[in-house]
Amino acid sequence: MCCQRGDTLKKEYSNIQNFIDDVHSELHIDETLIDMGIVLKNEFKGQFIKCKFHDEKSPSLQITEDFWKCYGGCGLKGDIFAFLEYYYNTDFIDATKKLAEHYNIIIKDIKYKFDAKY
C-alpha cells in the first residue's frame, strides 16, 4: 500500500545514501506515519498526538512534515528514520529497510557508513 507521496521515490536505489536523501526531500513524516499505519489521522490534535514511546494522558508528541519531538516524559526527537528505530526498537539499517519495504523499494547496497551528519 503506497501513498502518492511514496510514489515520488525511485523504485530502486544503488545505495542507501541516495534513498535517505530522497526520503528527507520527498516524504513528510506525518503523512508517512499515517501511510504506514503507525499513526491514525484522527489521533492528531493539530500537530500533536499522544506519545508512542511512553504513557500519557494528553498529546505531547509533535509530528510535522520534517521532524518529530516529544515535549512530555521521554523528550525523544528526530527524523523519520529515528522514529522508526524507536517505534520498532531496532537499528538504523533495519528501520531504513522497513521504510523501503513499505514503499516496495529495492536498495542494492544497504551498507551504510555513518558520518557526522547522521
N, C-alpha and C positions, 0 to 999 in steps of 0.2 A: 504494500500500500504506500504509494508515494503522493506527496502533495505537489502542486505546481512549483513551489519553491525548490524542492528537491530535484525537480526535473531540470533545473538550470545547471546542475553539476554534470560533469562528464560521466560516462558510464564505465570508463576505465582510466586508471592513472598509472603512470610509470613509476611513481614513487609517492611515499606518504606525505612529503612536504608540500607537493602540489595540491594534494587533496586537502590538507589542513588550510592552506592559503585560500582555496576556493570556498571551503566551508565558512571561514571567517568573513569572506566578502559577499557570499551569496545567501547564506542561511541566517534567519533570525532565530535566536534561542527560544523565545516564547512560542513561535509557530512550530519549531522543530519538536519541542517537548510535547506539544499538543498532538502533532502528527504521529509521534512515536507512541502515544497513549500513556505517557508518564504523567501528564497533567491534563485535566479536563478543562475545556474552555470555560465552563460555568464555575470553576474553582476560583477564577480571578476576581478580585475586588480591585478594580483599576489595574495596576501592575503587580499587585501583591496576591500571594496565596499563603496558606499555612505551610510552614517549612516541612519539607520531605525528610529532613535529617534529624529532627527532634520533635518531641510532643509539645504542643502549644494550643492555646485557646483562640488566638486571633492571628490573622495573617501577618507575617513578618518577613517573608521571603519575596524580595522584589525580583521580577524577571522582566527584562527588557529585550529589545532586539539584539543587543550586543553583550550584555553581561547579566549576572545574577548575583544577589547578595542577601544574606540573612541578617536582619537587624535585630534578631531575637537571641535566643540562647546559644546557638552554635557559632555565629559570626562567619560561616563559610562564604566563599565568593569565588567567582571565576568566569571562564568561558564555557561553551557547550561541552568541550571535552572534560573539563574539571567536573561539571555537573554529572556527566555520565560516569566518571570514575567513582565519585561518591555514591551515586544512586545504585550502581551495580557492584560497589565495593570491589573494584578491580583496578588494574593499572592503565596507564595512558594508551598503550597499544591495543589492549582488549576493548577499551571504551571506543577507540577510533574504529576498530573492526565492527563493533555493534552499530555504529552510525553508518558506516559504509554498507553493511549488510542490509540495514533498513531501507536504504535507497537503491539496493541492487547494484552496488558499485564494486568494481574489482580494483584492488591496489596491488600491482605486481611486486613492488619492493616495499614490504611492510616494515623493514628495519628503519629505525629512527635514531638519528644522532641528536642527543639533547644538547642544546646550546643555550646561551644566556637569555634569549628572548622567550623561551617556553619554560 
